[in-house]
Amino acid sequence: MSNCRFLYHNGVVLDAPPVTTFLQSLPGAYTTTRTINSVTSFLFWERHMKRLSSSICILLDSKPELLFSSGSSSRVWMNQSVNESSIYDLVNGSMSKAMRSVVVKERERLCGEELAVTVLVTGGYSLGVGNIAASLALVGHGRDVAAAKYSDWVRLRKPLEKFRPPSTTELLLSNDGDHLLEGCVTNFFVVSRRKSSSSGSLYGESLSEFEVQTAPVTDGVLPGVIREVVIDVCLSKGIPYRERAPAWSERELWEEAFITSSLRIVQHVRTIKVPVGSLEALACTKPEEIQWKEKRFKEGPGMITELIQKAIMERGTEEGFPLKDL
């Protein structure tokens, strides 16, 4: 085995400390394997990926502090489902780039020797765009001057936190308890069957039978940057789209839901909770006594959500601003 050590981090190959020192410096799930056949293959790679995925799921479910650094908000990731394929994509993509960099740039130092390979996945990472589901809960009224993004909103939304159900990752706003406007820090979308369409799943149906819905800016929502890109993508891809606040009373028509922001980009929704009774009554109820109605979606991003995710990432790459130009 080679005595050379390399650390691949954020696209850069660095000289690495001893593996034990590296692992002691960061929390996370890890696995170790080696190359074979003159650094052309990884030994039992699929088995290692399966174990790594299992370790991540176990830590998220039972001991997230072992996966996230002390400065990360591990609580919002608890009890969230993790798509195994997204972990494969994350690690395989990084390893492909790392190995190309190491083998090509450091060929002389390797001298034909094999490599020991340690992979560490640590928080807060992103398992592909939107592959960890969001759980939403309606807890408050829409905000004032919603068309502008202002810092005082951080203070104004703080009282809503006491109504946050366990494992909820975003809080929704509505002025009437039925029409859902936006999240506290996200825009909110649903993929809904049109009322005139036959009941059934999106899969196997025509796109024309469905439409993407989100509240219009005139209803009092932030005109988010990613929100605008979603609208552009729908128009360019021929996805039916309507600026209409999704109505909770029509939730049986909803096939998919997702939220957007420049940090989350597009994150699919697993569950939405709405309190039984009025929002006014919510303010007079102890948080632990609140009863909730729930809408649950299928596991993983839906077909239209995935289509929009992919198109947005492609546009993000095309419209990205190189740091060297700053």
N, C-alpha and C positions, 0 to 999 in steps of 0.2 A: 504494500500500500504506500501511496505517496506521503512524504512528510510535509508537503506543502499544505497550507490551510487558506481557504478563501471564504469570505462571507458575501453573499449576494443580498443586497438590501436596497429597495427602491431603484432597481435598475443599475446599480453600481457594484462592481466587484472590488472588495476590500480585503486586506490582510486580516485574518480572523484570529481571535484569541483561542485558547484551548476549548474544546467542546464543553467540558464541564464548567468552565468559567462563563461561557456564552449562555448555557442553560440556567445557570444560577442567577444571571442578570435580568432575566425576563420571565414572566409567567406564561403559561400556554400549554398546548398539547403538542407532542412531538413524536417523531419516529426516526429510526436510524437504519439505513441499509448501505449497500455498496454497489459500485459499478462492476460489470463483468464484460468479457469479450473486448478488451482494450478500450474501455470507456465508451462502449457503444450501447450498453443496456444497463438497466437497473435490476438488481436481484429481487424477484417477487414484488414488483412495484405495486401491482393491483392489491395484493394482500396488505401491504403497508398502508395504502390509501384507505382501505376499508377500516383498518384499525385506527388510523388517524381520525377518520370521520366519526367512528364510534366514540373515541376519547373526547372529541369536541362536544358531541351530543350529551355524553355523561356529565361533563363538567358544566355545561350550560344548565342542565337540569338539576344538578345536585350541589355543585360547589363552584359557581361562576367566578369567585375571587381567585381561583387557581388558573383562570383563563385570561382574566383582565388585569391590567395594571391598577394600582390604587387610585389613579386619577381618572379611570374610565367609569362611565355610568353603566355598570354591569347589571343593575336591577332591571332596566328596560328590556334586557335580552333574555331574562329568565322565562322559562316555559315556552320559548318560541321554537317552532319547528325549523329544522335545518335541512335544506335540500342537499342530499349526499353528492349529487352530480355537481353542485356548485362548488363544493370543497375540492373535488377533482379538478374542475376547471381552474380554480384559483391556484392550486398547487402546481398542476401540470403546466400552466402558463408561465408561472415564475420559474419552474425548474427548466423548462425549455430555453428560456432566455438566459438563465444562469449558466447552463451547461454550454450553450453556444459561446457565451462570453469567456468562460474559463478555458474550455478546450481550445478555442481559436486563439485567444490572446495569451494564454499561458502554456502553450503546447511544449515549449522547450523546457520549462520547469517541471512538467509532468513526467517527461522522459519515458512515456509509454506505460507508466504505472497506473493501477486502478485507484479509484477514489472511494473513501468512506463518505456517506452523505447523510446529514442530519437535517430534517425539516422541522421547523418550529412555527406553529400558527398561534398568534397571540392577539389579544384584543387591544383596541377596537379596530378590527379589520372589517372589510366588506366582502361577504361571500357572493360576489357577483352582484349586479344591480338588482335590488329588490328580491333577492332569494330568501331573505328572512322576512316572514310575514309581520304585518302590523296589526295590532289590536286597538280598536278605537272605542271611545265612549263619549256620548253627548252629555255635556255638563254645564253649558253656559250659553248666554246670549251673544250675538254678533258684536263686534267691537266698533267703536266710533272711528271715523276717518280711516276706514279700512283700506282705502286706495293708496295710503301712504304707509311705509314701513318705518315705524318710529320706536326709539329705544324705551319709552315709558311703558310700552305694551308688556315688556318683561315684568314690570312691577304690577300692572293692572291684572294680568292673568294669574298671578300667584295664588289668590284666594281659591281659584278653581281646582288647585292641586288636591285639596282635601277631599274632593269627590272622586278622585281617580281610583277606579277599581284595581285590584291586584293584577299585575302583568299587562296593564294597558300602556301602550307606547305613544299614543297621541290622543288629545282631547278635542272633541268636535264642538262646533258652535251652531246655534240655530236661534232665530227670533221667535218662532212659533212652536218649536218642539217637533215639527214635522219636516220642514224643508231644511236640509242640512247644507250649511254654507261652506265651511272650511274648517281646518284644524287650527290649533293655536299657533303652529309654526309651519303648516303645510296647506296646500290646496287639495281639495277632495273631489274624486271622480268616481262614477259608477258606469258599468257597461250594462245597459238595461234592454230587455226585450221591449219592442214597441207594443203598445196595447192591442193593436190590430193583428199582431203575429200570433201564431199558434204556440201553445205552451210546449216547452221542451228545452233541451240543452243547446248552447251555442254551437257545439260541435255537430257537424253535419248540416247545419242551417246556413242560409245565405246571410252575408254581412248586412244586407239591406234590412233584415228583420230586427236588427239591433242598433243601438246608438250609444255613444259616449255622452254622458251628461255631467255638467259641473255648473255651479252657480255663476251667473253673470256678475261682472264687476259692479254693476248698478245695484245688485242686491246687498252690497257691502262686503266684498271679499278683496283680498290683496291680489293685484294683477302680477302674480309671481312670474319670474323668468321662465321656469320650467313649465308652468301652466301655459304660457304663450307658445312654447315649443310643442307641447302636446297638441294644441289646436292646429298649429302649422302641419304637424305630422298627420293628423286626421284628414286635413284637407288634401294633402299631397298623396296620401295612400288610399283615398276614397273611403275612409271609415266614417260612417254617419256620425254626426256630431251636433249637439244642441246645448246652448247655454241656458240651462234650466236647473234650478236647485233640486237635487235628487230628493224625492219625497219618501220619508220613512213608511208612510201608509201604502206605498207601492213597492215595498221591498221584495215582494214575491217575484217581481219582474227582474230583479237585479241578478245578473250572472257573475259579474266580477266587480271589484272595487279596488282603487289604488289611491295613494296619496303622493304628492310631489313636493320637492324642495330642492334647492341647489346642493344640499348635503346628501339627502336620501336619493335624489334624482327621481326614480319611480320605484315605489315600494308597494307590493300588492298587499291587500287586506285579507286577513283570515276571519276576524270577527268584528262586529259592530254592536255595541250595547247602547240602549236608550232607556232612561229611567221610566218606570211605570208612574203615570201621573204627569203633572205639568212641571216645567222648569222652575216655576215659582215655588211649588211645593218642595222641590229638591233643596232649595236654600233653607227650608225649615226642618229638614230631616237629618238625623245623625248619619254620617257616612256609612257606618256599619249596618244601618237599618234600610238603606236604599235597596229597592227591588228593581231588577233589570230585565228588559226584554232583549233577546239576542238574535242577530242575523249571522249565520255562519256560512262561509264560502268554502269551496273545494280547496284541497291542499295545493300549494304552488301557484305561481302566476297563471292567469287564464290566457287563452290564445291571443286576444286583442291586447291585453296588458303586455304580453311578451313582445308582440309586434311593435308596440309603441316604445317599449324599453330599448329594443335593438335599434330602432330608427333614431332615437334621441342620442344614444351613445355614438352612433355614426356621425350625427351632426355635431356632437360635442368634440369629436376628433377633428372634423373639418374646420370648425370655427374656433378651436382652441388657440389661445394667445401664447406664443413661446416666451418663456421667462427671460431668454436672452435679449428679447426686444424691449424689456422694461428699462 
